[in-house]
Amino acid sequence: MATIQHLTQRTPHVSIDDLLAGFHPSPRFDEVSFDSYRPDPKQPSQAEAVHLLRTFASRVGQSEGGLFGKLFGKSKAKRAGIYLDGGFGVGKTHLLSSLWHAAPGPKAIGTFVEYTNLVGALSFRKTVEVLSGYKLICIDEFELDDPGDTVLMSRLMRELADAGVKIAATSNTLPGSLGDGRFAAVDFQREIKVLSDQFDVVRIDGEDFRHRGLPAAPEPVADADLLDFARSRYDGQVLAVDHFGDLVKHLAGVHPSRYRQLISGVDALVLHNVDTITEQAVALRFVVLADRLYDKDVPIVASGKPFSELFTPEMMAGGYMKKYFRAVSRLTALAREGQKGEVAL
């Protein structure tokens, strides 16, 4: 018989050590390597990215100059980071995780949001103090959502670079265009330039998600049948069973840096009455939860609206559209796994 728990009854308390332990590749990328990445022969930039990242990995923990200086030139050798720019689904996270595995430690890997949440949990100065002792910081899905993030990450990147920390990042947006469409980025060009100056940009070409569309969302389970369906599919496992509205409210009281611990030990998430989120702040919190669920490969069984209707049309066409498309894609994949038995890719 399945064990029933409720995320809305969990308020995880996380130590600094617990937070830092989470800066590790997700289970999906725990065993990847440069050798397991399969470049598309039609996209030579993918094979070139592997070559450049192997070189970058050999440079981590070493002083500036040497081989890297010969490859990139004296001026670029001073830069602390490498920045992978490319569309959704070209393997940026695979490559970033491969770099993390190949480089010496201490090292950290996490999403942009996880680093900003770390600052919120520890304070800026404590975060700089801790991360300055690392040899490599990997930042997945680098994005600037607001002026506060811009100033914060500009300072953080500069101080870590000054401390000799190497930085690698991935994004769907070139460094100089970060923040476009989300806030008055033109007013923060100095900070954005400081960020972009930390990196050598490596373009990875490939088919973009906007040309591929989203996977078809499965039909939601009838609410009256939801729990029985989940119990039969996940017999003997731990189910987190919550009403969608209650979970959304609960997330507001849990720091996003603790979402990983919030879902710890859960084998499947069962959601009653999924509905469209209409507030931006609420939607962005749920995006963080979606990323953590996807990282831990937690299948979803849900009633209510399909995840293709989770965010409003205005959100899906606005400045955060890449975030929302990613979240819908991931949640839909987890729902197809939970309700149809398909492997979420």
C-alpha positions as CSV (number, residue, x, y, z in Angstrom):
1,M,0.0,0.0,0.0
2,A,1.2,3.5,-0.8
3,T,2.3,5.8,2.0
4,I,0.4,9.2,1.8
5,Q,2.2,12.4,2.8
6,H,1.5,16.1,2.2
7,L,3.9,18.7,1.0
8,T,1.7,21.3,2.7
9,Q,2.6,19.8,6.0
10,R,6.3,20.1,5.4
11,T,8.4,23.0,6.5
12,P,12.0,21.9,6.0
13,H,14.8,23.4,8.0
14,V,18.1,23.3,6.1
15,S,21.6,23.9,7.4
16,I,24.3,25.7,5.4
17,D,26.0,22.3,4.8
18,D,22.7,20.9,3.5
19,L,22.2,23.8,1.1
20,L,25.7,23.5,-0.3
21,A,25.4,19.7,-0.6
22,G,22.5,20.4,-3.0
23,F,24.9,22.1,-5.5
24,H,25.6,18.8,-7.2
25,P,24.4,17.5,-10.6
26,S,20.8,16.2,-10.5
27,P,20.2,12.5,-10.8
28,R,19.6,13.0,-14.5
29,F,23.2,14.2,-15.0
30,D,25.0,12.4,-12.2
31,E,26.9,10.1,-14.6
32,V,27.3,12.1,-17.8
33,S,30.6,13.0,-19.4
34,F,32.0,14.7,-22.4
35,D,32.3,11.2,-24.0
36,S,28.6,10.5,-23.5
37,Y,27.6,13.8,-25.2
38,R,26.6,13.1,-28.9
39,P,27.2,16.2,-31.0
40,D,24.9,16.6,-34.0
41,P,27.2,16.2,-37.1
42,K,25.0,18.9,-38.8
43,Q,25.9,21.4,-36.0
44,P,29.7,21.6,-35.8
45,S,29.5,24.2,-33.0
46,Q,28.4,21.3,-30.7
47,A,31.7,19.4,-31.2
48,E,33.6,22.6,-30.9
49,A,31.9,23.3,-27.5
50,V,33.1,19.9,-26.2
51,H,36.6,20.7,-27.2
52,L,36.6,24.2,-25.6
53,L,35.0,22.8,-22.4
54,R,37.6,20.1,-22.1
55,T,40.3,22.8,-22.3
56,F,38.5,24.9,-19.8
57,A,38.2,21.9,-17.4
58,S,42.0,21.5,-17.6
59,R,42.4,25.1,-16.6
60,V,40.3,24.9,-13.4
61,G,42.6,25.3,-10.4
62,Q,45.5,26.6,-12.4
63,S,46.9,30.1,-12.7
64,E,46.1,32.2,-15.7
65,G,48.1,31.9,-18.9
66,G,49.6,28.7,-20.2
67,L,47.6,26.6,-22.7
68,F,44.3,28.6,-22.2
69,G,46.2,31.9,-22.9
70,K,47.6,30.4,-26.1
71,L,44.2,29.2,-27.3
72,F,42.2,32.3,-26.5
73,G,44.7,35.1,-26.5
74,K,46.1,37.2,-23.7
75,S,43.1,39.4,-23.2
76,K,40.5,36.6,-23.0
77,A,42.8,34.5,-20.8
78,K,42.0,36.9,-18.0
79,R,38.4,36.1,-18.1
80,A,37.1,33.8,-15.3
81,G,34.3,32.1,-17.2
82,I,32.9,30.4,-20.2
83,Y,29.3,30.9,-21.2
84,L,27.3,28.4,-23.3
85,D,24.7,30.2,-25.3
86,G,22.1,28.1,-27.2
87,G,18.4,27.1,-27.5
88,F,16.4,24.6,-25.4
89,G,17.4,21.0,-25.9
90,V,20.9,21.3,-27.5
91,G,22.6,19.7,-24.4
92,K,23.9,22.7,-22.5
93,T,23.1,21.1,-19.1
94,H,24.7,17.8,-20.2
95,L,27.9,19.7,-21.1
96,L,27.9,21.9,-18.0
97,S,27.5,18.8,-15.8
98,S,30.3,17.1,-17.8
99,L,32.5,20.0,-17.0
100,W,31.7,19.7,-13.3
101,H,32.5,16.0,-13.3
102,A,35.8,16.6,-15.2
103,A,37.1,19.5,-13.1
104,P,38.8,19.3,-9.7
105,G,37.0,20.4,-6.6
106,P,35.8,21.9,-4.4
107,K,33.1,22.9,-7.0
108,A,29.4,23.6,-7.2
109,I,26.7,23.3,-9.9
110,G,23.2,24.7,-9.7
111,T,20.7,26.8,-11.5
112,F,20.8,30.6,-11.5
113,V,17.8,30.7,-9.3
114,E,19.5,28.4,-6.8
115,Y,22.4,30.7,-6.4
116,T,20.2,33.8,-5.9
117,N,18.3,31.8,-3.4
118,L,21.5,30.8,-1.7
119,V,22.3,34.5,-1.3
120,G,18.9,35.0,0.2
121,A,19.4,32.2,2.7
122,L,23.0,33.0,3.7
123,S,23.5,36.8,3.0
124,F,25.6,38.1,0.2
125,R,28.8,38.4,2.2
126,K,28.5,34.8,3.6
127,T,27.9,33.5,0.1
128,V,31.0,35.2,-1.3
129,E,33.0,33.9,1.7
130,V,31.9,30.3,1.1
131,L,32.0,30.2,-2.7
132,S,35.4,32.0,-2.9
133,G,36.9,28.7,-1.6
134,Y,35.7,26.8,-4.6
135,K,37.7,26.2,-7.8
136,L,34.6,26.1,-10.1
137,I,31.1,27.5,-10.0
138,C,28.7,26.2,-12.7
139,I,25.5,28.2,-13.2
140,D,22.8,26.6,-15.3
141,E,20.0,28.6,-17.0
142,F,21.6,32.0,-16.3
143,E,18.9,34.7,-16.6
144,L,18.2,38.1,-15.1
145,D,14.6,38.5,-13.9
146,D,14.8,41.9,-12.2
147,P,17.1,44.8,-11.3
148,G,17.9,43.2,-7.9
149,D,19.2,40.0,-9.6
150,T,21.3,42.1,-12.0
151,V,23.1,44.1,-9.3
152,L,23.5,41.0,-7.1
153,M,24.9,38.7,-9.7
154,S,27.2,41.5,-11.1
155,R,28.8,41.9,-7.7
156,L,28.9,38.2,-7.0
157,M,30.6,37.3,-10.3
158,R,33.1,40.1,-10.0
159,E,34.1,39.1,-6.5
160,L,34.3,35.4,-7.3
161,A,36.4,36.1,-10.4
162,D,38.7,38.3,-8.3
163,A,39.1,35.4,-5.8
164,G,40.3,33.2,-8.7
165,V,37.2,31.1,-9.0
166,K,36.4,29.8,-12.5
167,I,32.8,30.2,-13.7
168,A,30.8,28.4,-16.3
169,A,27.2,29.2,-17.3
170,T,24.5,28.3,-19.7
171,S,21.7,30.4,-21.0
172,N,19.2,30.9,-23.9
173,T,20.3,34.6,-24.0
174,L,23.6,36.2,-24.9
175,P,25.2,38.0,-21.9
176,G,24.7,41.5,-23.3
177,S,21.0,40.8,-23.8
178,L,20.2,39.5,-20.4
179,G,17.2,41.2,-18.9
180,D,15.7,42.2,-22.2
181,G,11.9,42.3,-22.0
182,R,11.8,41.7,-18.3
183,F,12.7,45.0,-16.8
184,A,14.3,48.3,-17.9
185,A,17.6,46.6,-18.7
186,V,19.0,49.7,-20.4
187,D,19.2,51.3,-17.0
188,F,21.5,48.5,-15.8
189,Q,23.9,48.3,-18.7
190,R,26.9,48.8,-16.5
191,E,26.1,45.8,-14.3
192,I,25.2,43.7,-17.4
193,K,28.5,44.6,-19.0
194,V,30.4,43.6,-15.8
195,L,28.6,40.2,-16.1
196,S,29.3,39.7,-19.8
197,D,33.0,40.7,-19.4
198,Q,33.5,37.7,-17.1
199,F,32.9,35.2,-19.9
200,D,34.1,33.9,-23.2
201,V,30.9,33.0,-25.1
202,V,30.6,29.7,-26.8
203,R,27.6,29.4,-29.2
204,I,25.9,26.0,-29.4
205,D,23.6,25.7,-32.4
206,G,20.7,23.4,-32.7
207,E,16.9,23.2,-33.0
208,D,15.2,25.7,-30.7
209,F,12.2,24.7,-28.6
210,R,10.1,27.5,-30.3
211,H,10.3,25.5,-33.6
212,R,9.6,22.1,-31.9
213,G,6.6,23.1,-29.8
214,L,5.7,21.4,-26.5
215,P,4.9,17.8,-25.9
216,A,1.2,17.0,-25.8
217,A,-0.2,17.2,-22.2
218,P,-2.0,14.0,-21.1
219,E,-5.6,14.2,-20.2
220,P,-6.0,15.0,-16.5
221,V,-7.3,12.2,-14.3
222,A,-10.9,12.6,-13.0
223,D,-10.6,14.0,-9.5
224,A,-12.8,11.3,-8.0
225,D,-10.5,8.6,-9.4
226,L,-7.2,10.4,-8.7
227,L,-6.1,8.8,-5.5
228,D,-7.1,5.3,-6.5
229,F,-5.2,5.7,-9.8
230,A,-2.1,6.9,-8.0
231,R,-2.2,4.2,-5.4
232,S,-2.5,1.5,-7.9
233,R,0.3,2.8,-10.1
234,Y,2.7,3.6,-7.2
235,D,1.8,0.7,-4.8
236,G,4.3,0.6,-1.9
237,Q,5.8,4.0,-2.6
238,V,5.6,7.4,-1.0
239,L,2.9,9.7,-2.5
240,A,2.8,13.4,-1.8
241,V,-0.9,14.2,-2.1
242,D,-2.0,17.9,-2.1
243,H,-4.7,20.2,-3.5
244,F,-3.0,22.5,-6.1
245,G,-4.3,25.7,-4.5
246,D,-3.1,24.7,-1.1
247,L,0.3,23.8,-2.4
248,V,0.7,27.1,-4.2
249,K,-0.2,29.0,-1.0
250,H,2.3,26.9,1.0
251,L,5.1,27.6,-1.4
252,A,4.9,31.3,-0.5
253,G,6.0,30.4,3.1
254,V,8.9,28.1,2.1
255,H,12.1,29.7,0.9
256,P,12.8,28.4,-2.6
257,S,16.3,27.3,-1.5
258,R,14.4,24.6,0.5
259,Y,12.2,23.2,-2.3
260,R,14.7,20.4,-2.9
261,Q,14.3,19.3,0.7
262,L,10.5,19.9,0.5
263,I,10.2,17.1,-2.0
264,S,12.8,14.8,-0.5
265,G,11.8,11.2,-0.3
266,V,8.7,11.6,-2.5
267,D,8.2,9.0,-5.2
268,A,5.3,10.7,-7.0
269,L,3.3,13.9,-6.7
270,V,-0.5,13.7,-6.7
271,L,-2.2,17.1,-7.4
272,H,-5.9,17.7,-7.0
273,N,-7.5,20.3,-9.3
274,V,-4.6,22.0,-11.1
275,D,-5.6,25.5,-12.2
276,T,-4.2,28.4,-14.1
277,I,-1.8,30.6,-12.2
278,T,-2.6,34.3,-12.8
279,E,0.0,36.1,-10.6
280,Q,3.6,36.5,-11.8
281,A,5.2,36.0,-8.4
282,V,3.2,32.8,-7.8
283,A,4.1,31.5,-11.2
284,L,7.8,32.1,-10.8
285,R,7.8,30.2,-7.5
286,F,6.1,27.3,-9.2
287,V,8.7,27.3,-11.9
288,V,11.3,26.7,-9.2
289,L,9.3,23.8,-7.9
290,A,8.9,22.4,-11.4
291,D,12.7,22.5,-11.8
292,R,13.3,20.6,-8.5
293,L,10.7,18.0,-9.4
294,Y,12.3,17.5,-12.8
295,D,15.8,17.3,-11.3
296,K,14.7,14.5,-9.0
297,D,12.5,12.9,-11.7
298,V,9.3,12.9,-9.5
299,P,6.4,11.8,-11.7
300,I,3.1,13.7,-11.4
301,V,-0.5,12.5,-11.4
302,A,-3.0,15.3,-11.6
303,S,-6.6,16.3,-12.0
304,G,-8.0,19.7,-13.1
305,K,-6.4,21.6,-16.0
306,P,-3.6,20.1,-18.1
307,F,-0.2,21.7,-17.5
308,S,-0.4,23.3,-20.9
309,E,-2.9,25.7,-19.3
310,L,-0.8,26.3,-16.1
311,F,0.2,29.8,-17.1
312,T,-1.8,32.5,-18.8
313,P,-1.4,33.3,-22.5
314,E,0.1,36.6,-21.5
315,M,2.7,34.9,-19.4
316,M,3.6,32.5,-22.2
317,A,4.2,35.4,-24.5
318,G,5.9,37.8,-22.1
319,G,9.4,38.5,-20.9
320,Y,9.5,35.2,-18.9
321,M,8.3,33.0,-21.7
322,K,11.4,30.9,-21.8
323,K,11.0,30.1,-18.1
324,Y,7.4,29.2,-18.5
325,F,7.9,27.1,-21.7
326,R,10.6,25.2,-19.8
327,A,8.4,24.6,-16.8
328,V,5.4,23.5,-18.9
329,S,7.6,21.2,-20.9
330,R,9.1,19.6,-17.8
331,L,5.8,19.3,-15.9
332,T,4.1,17.8,-19.0
333,A,6.9,15.3,-19.3
334,L,6.5,14.3,-15.6
335,A,2.8,14.1,-16.0
336,R,3.2,11.8,-19.0
337,E,5.5,9.7,-16.9
338,G,3.1,9.6,-14.0
339,Q,-0.1,8.9,-16.0
340,K,1.2,7.1,-19.1
341,G,4.4,5.4,-17.9
342,E,6.6,7.3,-20.4
343,V,10.2,8.1,-19.4
344,A,10.5,11.9,-18.9
345,L,13.4,13.1,-21.0
